[in-house]
Amino acid sequence: MDTYKQVIVMRKFPSLRKGKYIAQGCHASLGAYHQADKKDILYWAASGYTKIVVYVDSLEKLSDLAGDCGNANIPCYLVEDAGRTEFPVPTFTALGIGPARSEDIDKITGHLPLF
Amino acid sequence: MDTYKQVIVMRKFPSLRKGKYIAQGCHASLGAYHQADKKDILYWAASGYTKIVVYVDSLEKLSDLAGDCGNANIPCYLVEDAGRTEFPVPTFTALGIGPARSEDIDKITGHLPLF
């Protein structure tokens, strides 16, 4: 049987509280969940809601990945922090991908390091 | 109008990868979301899915908070990591609370430090 997962791509910043990273990751996770295919969500639930967290070090890479997901027709959600607390201006911070077939997501994020 | 939020309580560990914290936080967020009242979810969406991440330093405190939520009838979800990767045994790692009225959650987690 195919395995399913959700991948959270975090944009790394020179200094950011852990809690802020977690909140951004949660936005990405829930945002992508809302975009996902209902059947994929059921398969994902059956496999224990696997979540993998990786990172990139630039906005370009983050938005390229969002584009790659769009081209591959994989649901994703790009998080923009409003810039009211830790960031001085609105800032893209994370990308949630899936849940979707692991094999499909791996083509896009398989090369990224674990966070 | 009442404000709504979700609070993620992380259990702090001496050393744990950031990505592992984020994944646990996302489990807590989605798990609590699934328990939440549908109307509260709509109010929460309208207020921009506010998420606050705080921490405790022991399992006792984490499970006490889960009990407090139960007593106050606030939806919550306690995350148990299966212990297959970074933890040697199954381990409770985080508690997702709400979305629910900020005022109600604050009675339970208002004293906890930001993570």
Chai-1 contact restraints between the chains, C-beta under 6 A:
chainA,res_idxA,chainB,res_idxB,connection_type,confidence,min_distance_angstrom,max_distance_angstrom,comment,restraint_id
A,K18,B,F115,contact,1.0,0.0,6.0,A-B,restraint_1
A,G19,B,V53,contact,1.0,0.0,6.0,A-B,restraint_2
A,G19,B,L114,contact,1.0,0.0,6.0,A-B,restraint_3
A,G19,B,F115,contact,1.0,0.0,6.0,A-B,restraint_4
A,Y21,B,I22,contact,1.0,0.0,6.0,A-B,restraint_5
A,I22,B,Y21,contact,1.0,0.0,6.0,A-B,restraint_6
A,I22,B,I22,contact,1.0,0.0,6.0,A-B,restraint_7
A,I22,B,G25,contact,1.0,0.0,6.0,A-B,restraint_8
A,I22,B,V53,contact,1.0,0.0,6.0,A-B,restraint_9
A,A23,B,K51,contact,1.0,0.0,6.0,A-B,restraint_10
A,A23,B,V53,contact,1.0,0.0,6.0,A-B,restraint_11
A,G25,B,I22,contact,1.0,0.0,6.0,A-B,restraint_12
A,G25,B,C26,contact,1.0,0.0,6.0,A-B,restraint_13
A,C26,B,G25,contact,1.0,0.0,6.0,A-B,restraint_14
A,C26,B,C26,contact,1.0,0.0,6.0,A-B,restraint_15
A,C26,B,S29,contact,1.0,0.0,6.0,A-B,restraint_16
A,C26,B,K51,contact,1.0,0.0,6.0,A-B,restraint_17
A,S29,B,C26,contact,1.0,0.0,6.0,A-B,restraint_18
A,K51,B,A23,contact,1.0,0.0,6.0,A-B,restraint_19
A,K51,B,C26,contact,1.0,0.0,6.0,A-B,restraint_20
A,V53,B,G19,contact,1.0,0.0,6.0,A-B,restraint_21
A,V53,B,I22,contact,1.0,0.0,6.0,A-B,restraint_22
A,V53,B,A23,contact,1.0,0.0,6.0,A-B,restraint_23
A,L114,B,G19,contact,1.0,0.0,6.0,A-B,restraint_24
A,F115,B,K18,contact,1.0,0.0,6.0,A-B,restraint_25
A,F115,B,G19,contact,1.0,0.0,6.0,A-B,restraint_26
